[in-house]
């Protein structure tokens, strides 16, 4: 996970996650409250669209902690 001082106030592209940009990775790991390997795994599973990644992570979290 990146140091929070590396995180940008906003991603360069709010729709897509740029895994080649350290600032983007820092932003999205902080915004989604996940570490980098988890973020990269989600991107590998559903692609680079931020909404798809967010939904995928929420679904995984719900499955891991059923009501």
ZIFEN-V175405 format. One record per helix or strand of 2 or more residues. SS is the DSSP state (helix for helix, strand for strand). FROM is the first residue (numbers start at 1). LEN is the number of residues. If there is no record, write none. Layout:
SS | FROM | LEN
SS | FROM | LEN
//
This chain:
helix | 4 | 3
helix | 22 | 11
helix | 36 | 11
helix | 50 | 15
//
